[in-house]
Amino acid sequence: MNPPSIETFIDENGTKVARVPLNGRYAADAPFAVIDYDDLMEIHESGTSLRWCLCHNGKGRFYVSGRNPRFQHSRVNIVRELTKPQSGFIVRYENNDRTDLRRSNLSVERGNAKRRTLKSTG
């Protein structure tokens, strides 16, 4: 399987970012996620695949996910893997674009989020 075609560029803040293609039936309207390049490398080094999907949580929210075989449930929410919020905290997308995973767009704050605890298998 070939790796996805990931493009890099410098954003308006002078930060190197990556544009990662999204798969899934919801990706037609949002075919790419944008993430800081260093964070992309961190996610990849953790074992998470760079083949990402735009998923729907069934309650009107979309999220970017990938697969990491180290976890009991291999599908992981990329932004939660990146920010690692504690229980009882949510990740807010400052510009409301849930495909913009740049640190400058994310904030972690107290909130009521139902979160499945991912357990490592090894």
N, C-alpha and C positions, 0 to 999 in steps of 0.2 A: 504494500500500500504506500503510495507516494505521500509525502507531507503536503499540507495545504499551502497554497501560494500566499504567503504573508508579505505584505508590503510595509516598509518603514518610511517615516518622514519626520520632519521637525515641525512641531505644532506652533501655535501662535505665542506660546510661553517659552519657546526655545528648547522644549523637551523632546527627546527622541521617543517617538511612539510607533506602535505597530497597528496595522489594520488586519484583523484576523477574519477570514471568511466564516460565515455562519451557515449551518445546515439546518434542516428541519422544515416542516410545513409553514411555520410562522416567519421564516427568514426571507420570504419574498419581498416584504416591505422594509426589512432591515438586514441586508445581506452581509454586513460587516460589524464587528465589534472593534472598538478602539481602546488600546491599553498602553500604558507606559512600557517602553521596551524592557527596562530592567525588571519590571513586574512580570512581564511575559516570560522572561528567562527563569525567574524564580518559580513560577507556576510549572513551567516545563521541567525544571530540575527536581521538583517535588514528585514527579511521576505522572502528572496530569497530561493527557493527550492534547495536542494542539488542534485537533478536530473538534470544533465547538458547535453547539446547537443552540438555537433560540427556542426556549421552552415556555410553556404556559402553565401556571400553577393551578389552573381551574377556578381561580377567584379574580380574574381580571388583570393579573400581573404577569409580565414576561420576565425571564431571567436567562442569562447566558450560562450554559453548563458544559462540562467536559467529563471525561472519564478518567478515573484514577483507580487502578486495580488494587492499590494498597488499602482501600476502604471497603468495609463490609458491603455497603451500597455504593457501587462504583461511580454512579453519576454524582458529580459535585457541582455546586453553585460556584462559579469562578470568583465572583466578587466576595463571597463569604470566605472562600479559601484565601483570598488575597488579604482581606482586612481582619479576619479571625475575631469577629465580635464575640463578647461573652454572652452567656444566656441572659435574656432580658434586654438585649440591645438590638437595634436594627441598623441597616445601612441605608442612608439616604443618598439619592442621586440628585445633586444640586440643580442640574439642568433638566431633570425628569427624563433624560434619555437613558434607558436601562441597557443600552449597548455601548455607552460611554463609560468605560471602566478605568479611566485615568484617575489617579489619586486626587488631582485637583477637582474632580467632580464628585468625590465620595466623602461622606462624613458618617461616623458611627455615633449613635446617640441612643439614649434610653427609649425603649418602645416595646409594644406588645407584639412580638413576632413568635409564631409557632416555629420552632426550629428542631429538626431531627438532629440528634447528636450522632456524628459519624464516628464509627469505631474502626480503628486501624486493624487490619488483619495480619499485620506482620511487621 
